[in-house]
Each structure stands twice: as C-alpha cells, then as structure tokens.
C-alpha cells in the first residue's frame, strides 16, 4: 500500500507516484522531466510531494487517511 498522507509521508519516489497514477515507470520519469509531475530535488534524489500528488488526483482531506493502494 502506498500512503498519500502528507503527514505520514511527505514525499514518494517517482516510481511510486507512477504506480498511484497508473502509468509506467518510464512514463512517470518522462512526466517528471517535462514538469507534468511535480518534483523536489534533494541532492541527487528526486521525490514527488504527496500533497501535490493528492491535488493532481483531486483527493480532498476527507479521503482515506491511510492512503490508497497502488497496483
């Protein structure tokens, strides 16, 4: 299960964001490269803020606080 609760997990990997969005790993990296997928950089590591991912998916604060299951 991939948690999208920003308090529990402020960022996720690009791969995990791709799973949540239902796109391939390559597609997730391409979306990050073009700016379609918001990212933050920590040194060489690139992460996706869960708050931004929740906004992309139009998940409100009353959504399942435990996160959603990635497949």
Backbone bond lengths (Angstrom), bond angles and torsions (degrees), N, CA, C in turn:
res aa  C-N    CA-C-N  psi(-1)  N-CA   C-N-CA  omega(-1)  CA-C   N-CA-C  phi
1 X - - - 1.437 - - 1.529 108.35 -
2 X 1.303 116.53 134.13 1.452 121.86 178.46 1.526 107.63 -104.47
3 X 1.324 115.56 116.37 1.457 120.32 -178.50 1.519 110.11 -81.84
4 X 1.326 115.94 132.03 1.464 121.15 174.99 1.523 110.53 -109.85
5 X 1.320 116.41 24.95 1.456 121.40 176.88 1.529 107.92 -83.77
6 X 1.362 118.26 110.36 1.462 120.62 -176.40 1.529 113.98 -59.93
7 X 1.320 117.75 -27.86 1.464 119.70 178.59 1.521 111.24 -73.37
8 X 1.312 115.98 -33.41 1.464 121.13 -179.30 1.527 111.10 -82.09
9 X 1.322 114.80 -40.04 1.455 120.71 -175.08 1.527 109.37 -144.73
10 X 1.309 119.05 97.45 1.464 120.98 -173.72 1.529 114.33 -67.58
11 X 1.337 117.41 -25.57 1.468 119.87 178.65 1.522 110.00 -138.85
12 X 1.338 115.24 159.92 1.468 121.99 172.94 1.519 107.45 -131.04
13 X 1.307 116.47 163.50 1.459 120.24 177.67 1.530 109.89 -73.18
14 X 1.302 115.74 163.74 1.467 119.92 176.98 1.525 110.03 -62.73
15 X 1.331 116.86 -38.32 1.467 120.44 178.32 1.529 111.25 -61.40
16 X 1.341 116.17 -44.05 1.463 120.29 179.81 1.529 110.84 -65.64
17 X 1.327 116.90 -39.50 1.465 120.21 177.14 1.534 109.85 -61.38
18 X 1.319 116.61 -39.15 1.460 120.66 177.58 1.517 112.15 -62.29
19 X 1.330 116.45 -41.02 1.467 120.66 178.07 1.519 110.05 -61.70
20 X 1.339 116.36 -47.57 1.460 121.01 -179.44 1.530 110.74 -61.21
21 X 1.331 116.17 -39.69 1.464 120.79 -178.81 1.529 113.20 -79.81
22 X 1.326 116.48 -12.19 1.462 119.95 179.91 1.520 112.91 76.55
23 X 1.350 116.26 31.11 1.463 120.34 177.80 1.521 109.19 -120.43
24 X 1.304 116.12 164.81 1.459 120.75 -178.41 1.530 110.66 -71.40
25 X 1.312 115.03 164.96 1.467 121.12 176.48 1.519 108.97 -58.74
26 X 1.324 116.61 -46.62 1.460 121.19 179.15 1.524 110.74 -59.90
27 X 1.324 116.34 -44.49 1.464 120.94 179.21 1.517 112.20 -61.80
28 X 1.329 116.20 -37.94 1.463 120.53 178.75 1.528 110.49 -66.08
29 X 1.332 116.67 -42.79 1.463 119.38 178.16 1.529 111.68 -66.63
30 X 1.317 117.25 -37.58 1.471 120.49 176.67 1.530 110.36 -64.46
31 X 1.342 116.89 -43.01 1.462 120.78 179.19 1.523 110.43 -63.22
32 X 1.322 117.51 -37.64 1.466 120.74 177.38 1.528 110.29 -67.48
33 X 1.328 116.32 -40.59 1.471 121.08 -179.16 1.527 111.85 -64.40
34 X 1.336 116.89 -38.37 1.464 120.49 -177.95 1.526 112.79 -86.21
35 X 1.334 117.10 -7.31 1.457 120.46 179.95 1.517 114.04 90.94
36 X 1.324 117.67 -0.24 1.469 120.54 176.99 1.529 111.28 -67.42
37 X 1.310 115.94 -29.94 1.457 122.60 177.45 1.523 106.66 -109.84
38 X 1.340 118.10 114.25 1.464 119.78 -177.54 1.523 111.61 -66.72
39 X 1.317 115.87 138.61 1.459 121.01 -178.52 1.523 110.70 -136.57
40 X 1.318 115.03 160.97 1.462 122.48 170.21 1.518 106.79 -129.15
41 X 1.312 115.94 146.80 1.461 121.08 -177.43 1.528 109.51 -111.11
42 X 1.327 115.17 132.74 1.457 122.93 174.25 1.523 106.12 -122.67
43 X 1.322 116.62 95.39 1.458 120.06 -174.03 1.521 108.88 64.66
44 X 1.322 116.82 -120.29 1.471 121.09 177.88 1.519 112.88 -91.48
45 X 1.320 116.58 -9.60 1.465 121.30 -177.13 1.523 110.57 -86.14
46 X 1.329 116.70 134.40 1.458 122.58 178.32 1.527 107.62 -115.21
47 X 1.326 116.53 127.13 1.462 121.85 -177.63 1.524 109.73 -127.45
48 X 1.323 116.00 160.83 1.463 122.78 177.82 1.525 107.56 -110.41
49 X 1.334 118.45 121.17 1.467 120.25 178.11 1.530 110.56 -64.58
50 X 1.324 116.72 131.08 1.463 119.25 -179.15 1.524 111.60 -65.23
51 X 1.331 117.71 -32.66 1.473 119.93 178.43 1.527 110.31 -61.69
52 X 1.330 117.36 -42.46 1.469 121.13 178.90 1.526 110.78 -67.42
53 X 1.328 116.83 -38.34 1.461 120.91 178.80 1.526 110.61 -65.55
54 X 1.325 117.03 -40.54 1.469 121.16 177.04 1.526 110.45 -62.75
55 X 1.342 117.35 -40.43 1.470 120.33 177.64 1.523 110.54 -63.73
56 X 1.332 117.01 -41.73 1.465 120.69 178.74 1.519 111.27 -58.65
57 X 1.325 116.28 -37.84 1.459 122.14 -177.08 1.521 112.61 -89.67
58 X 1.342 116.32 2.12 1.472 122.72 -179.87 1.520 111.09 56.70
59 X 1.328 116.44 41.18 1.465 121.79 175.76 1.516 107.34 -90.82
60 X 1.309 116.66 125.60 1.456 119.52 179.06 1.517 110.26 -90.89
61 X 1.315 117.30 173.61 1.462 121.98 -177.69 1.515 113.91 -64.09
62 X 1.331 117.27 -20.77 1.464 119.03 179.59 1.528 111.99 -84.34
63 X 1.327 117.03 0.87 1.464 120.79 178.22 1.523 109.09 -65.58
64 X 1.288 116.52 167.68 1.458 123.63 -179.25 1.529 110.83 -48.66
65 X 1.301 117.50 112.22 1.450 122.89 -176.19 1.526 112.27 -67.47
66 X 1.318 118.03 -20.35 1.445 121.31 179.64 1.519 112.94 -81.52
67 X 1.321 118.50 -4.27 1.448 121.28 -178.54 1.509 111.36 100.91
68 X 1.318 115.05 -174.62 1.451 120.44 177.20 1.513 108.47 -123.22
69 X 1.278 115.98 156.75 1.448 121.30 -177.98 1.515 110.00 -85.49
70 X 1.324 117.35 123.89 1.460 121.49 174.09 1.501 110.11 -86.04
71 X 1.284 117.41 141.97 1.467 121.36 178.96 1.497 109.37 -123.36
